[in-house]
Amino acid sequence: MATLTSSSLKYSAFVLIVLYALTFSFSLVSARPATFLQDFKIAWSDSHIKQLDGGRGIQLILDQNSGCGFASRSKYLFGRVSMKIKLVPGDSAGTVTAFYMNSDTDTVRDELDFEFLGNRTGQPYTVQTNVYVHGKGDKEQRVNLWFDPSADFHTYTIFWNHHQAVFSVDGIPIRVYKNNEAKGIPFPKFQPMGVYSTLWEADDWATRGGLEKINWSKSPFYAYYKDFDIEGCAMPGPANCASNPSNWWEGPAYQQLSPVQARQYRWVRMNHMIYDYCTDKSRNPVPPPECRAGI
């Protein structure tokens, strides 16, 4: 019969430790994305937000009485926020489902916005993005989505580091706002931002500039969320977190779009962009400085 030597016992113990560590790490990974109440709280109209699947998903409701919204429990300075959303189906004209980050600092706020603009049945769903830096916004871009976002869940992500802010849909970048501080252009890097989402009525502007009004006979309107995932520097927290170059989101691979992402981004802009404030001569006879610097 074979006998176990001291070295083989040490090796076996090492293997067990590695297996335990891997199991533990996998369990940590599988614990994310979080349940709703781990990272979020209801911000307004709790009667119009319902938790589903043990808190792993939620339903937002808009009717003639109220819309609703939720907010993260913490603010974050740099990182990545993503969630899967299934938007309002059918005749959703006049409704807006928003997913955004906001510093909540009034006139000097920083903000990164996804706004999903409802439509008449059969028309494309439009996503509007906007960026506020030190209180200055008016940087809207609009993209018609290349799929029906009300038929199934899709992943919407806001990524933010010292080099760029990137809005992505299913991993495909649809908006990039670069850090061009070297050219005298402000970039949102000083104020932590909370994560917010709302479902509300905006038929004075949302669909075809307000021409399409909400059809309340189709209400209540529902949007669904799941797989809430936040990775970033929570504030208040360790003072050196946000400036730590070892954070994964600050790595060389995340300081600009990869070649594949750059091709995807060009494809979106060439085939699906329907509005860009940079090229709107009526609003901006001279393109804003960030547009000239390359967005």
N, C-alpha and C positions, 0 to 999 in steps of 0.2 A: 504494500500500500504506500502511495506517495506521502511524503511528509511535507508540511509547510515550513519553509525556511523563514528566517527573520526578514529577509528582503522581500519574499513573496507576501508575507503578512503586511509589511509596510505598503507594498504596491496595492494590495487588496483594500487596505484602509484608505489609501489615496483615491482609488477608483470610487469607493463609496462616498467619500467627501465630495468629489467632483459631481457624481450623480445627484447627490443631495442639493448641491449648489445649483445645478442646472434645473432641477425640479422646482427649487425655491424661486429661481429667477423666472422660470416659465409661469409659475403661479402669480408672480408680480405682474408680468406682462398681461396675463389673461384677466387680471383684475381691472385692467383698463381696456376699453373705455369705461367710464364711471357710470353709476346710476345717477339719475337726475339730481337727487337731493344731496349727493356727496359734494358736488361743485356748484350747484345752483339753488336759487330760491325764487319763489314767485314774486314778481315786482308789482303787478297790478291785476285785479280781477281774478282772484283765485278760483272763483266758480267757473271760469272759462278755460282752465287748464286741468287736464285729467292725466294722472299717471297710468301707464300701461306696463304690462309684463313686469310687475314687481319693481317699477321705477326705472327700468332700463329704457323705457320709451315714454313719450308724452304726446298728448293731443292738444293743440291750441284751437280755440273756438272763437269765431267772429259772428255775432248776430246784431240785430238792431239795438240791443241793449248795451253791448260793449265788445271791445276787442280784448286783448290780454298781452302779457309779456312776462319774461323772466330774466334774471340777471345772475351773474356769477357771484359767489360769496367773497371772492378775492379779486384784486386787480393784479395785472401782470405786466412786467417790463421785458419784452422780447420773448420769443418762443413760437409755438404753433397751437392753433385752436381749430378743431374740426368737428363737424357733426353731420350725420346723415339726415336729410330732410326729404319728405314727400309733400309737395306743394298742393295748394288748393286745386281740385280738379274742375273740369267743366267750365261753365261761364263764371269766371273769377274776376271779370273786369271791375276795376275800382278797388280791389283788395291789394294790400302790400304785406308780404311776409319779409321781415327784415332780420338779418343776422349780422352783428357788427361789434366792434370794439370801440369804447368811448372812455376818455379820461374823466368825464363828468366834472369839468372845470370851467363851465360857463363860457365866457367870451374868449378864453385862450385854450379851448379844448383841442385835443387831438382825437381823431376818429378814423376808423377804417370800416367802410360800409359795404355789405351786400344788401341790395333791396330787390326782391323778386316781384315784378309788376304783373298783376293778373291780366287776363285776356278774355276776349270773346271765344267761345268754343271753336276750335279748329285753327286758331291763330297761334303763332309761336309765343312761348313764354319769354319775356325779356328780363334779364338781370342787369340792374344798374349798380355800378360801383362808384364810390366817392371817397375822397381822402381829404381830411381836415388836418392842417398842420398849424399849430399855434393860433387857432381860431379862424384860419382862413380856409374855406372850402371851395365850392363851385368848381370841382374837378370831376365832373360826371363823365362816365363812359357807359355806353349801353351795348349789350351783346344779346342777340337772339340765340337761345339755347338750341342745340342740334338734336335734341331728344325731348320727349314729353316728361317733364320733371314731376308731373302729378301721377304718373303711372306706377312709379316705383321710387325707392329711396336712392339718392345720389349724395356723394360726399362733397361738402363745401368746406374749404380750408382757407384760413388767414394765417400766413406765415410772416414773421416779422423779426428782423435782426438789425444789426448796425449798418448793414449794406443795402437792404432792400425790404420792401413790403410786397408780398405776392399773394394775389387772390387766385385760387384754383378750384376747378370743378372736376371731380373724379381724377385728380392729379394733373389735369391740364391747366396751365396758367392762362388766365384770361385778362389779368391786369398786373402790371409791375410798376411800382413807384420806387425809383432808385434814390439812394442817398447821394445827392449832389451838393453837399454842404461846401465842398471845396470851390464850387462855383457861386457861392453865396445864396444857395437855395435851402430854405429850412427843411428839416427832416424830423419826424416824430421819434425822438429818442430819449426824452427827459421825463415824460409823464407816464406812469403806469396806467393801463386801461383795463376796465372791466369788460366782460363779455355779456352781450345782451341779445335778446330776440323778441320780436313782437309780431302780432298779426292784427292789422287795423284797417280801417276804411280811409282811403285817400282818393276818392273819385273826382276830386277837384283838380288832380294833376297826373295820376298814375297811368292811366290807360289812354294812349293817343292824346296826351296833354290835357286830359280831363274831358275829352269829348264823349268817352264811353262811361256812363254812370253805372253804379253798382245796382244789380238786380236783386233786391231783397227777397223776392219770391224764391230765389235759389238758396237762401240762407237756411240754416247756419252753414258757414264755411269752415272747413277743417284743414289744418296742416299737421303733419306728424313728424316727430323727431326721435332719433335714437343714436346710440354710439357717441356719447359726449366725450370728447378727448381733449384735454388741455395739458400741454407740456411747456412750462416756462418758469420764469422767476416770479413767484408770488410775492406781493407786497402787502403789508410789511413782511420782510424776511431778511435773510443774510444780506448785509450791505454790499458785499462784493459779488453777489450772484449775477446781476445784470451786466457787469463789466468783465465777467470771467470768460476768457477766450476759449476755455475748454468745454463750454456748453456746446452740445452737438450742433445746435442751430447756428453757431458762429463759425463752423468749420469751413475749410476751403471749398467744399462741394456745394455750400449753400450761400456763397457770396455773390453768385450770379447764376443765371439759368444754365443748365447743362445744354449741350448741343441738341439733344432730343427735345428738351423743354422749349428751347428757342425756336425749333421748327414748329412745334405745336402752337406756340404763342403767335408766330407769323400766320399760321393757318387760321387761327381764331380771328385775328385782326383783318385778314384778307377776305374771309368768307362769312363771318358772323357779326362783326361790329357794325352797328347801325348809327351810333352817335359817338363823337369824341369832342370834348370841349376844346381840345387843342386846335381843331380844324374848323371850329364854329366862328366864322368871320363876323357874324352879327354880334356875338357876345365878346369876342376877342379879336379885334382887327389886327392886333399884334399878338402872336402866340405867347402865352405866359412863359416865364423863364425856364420852368421845369420841362416844358415841351421842347424848347429849343435845346436844352441840355441833353435830351434823350430820355424818354420815360420807359 
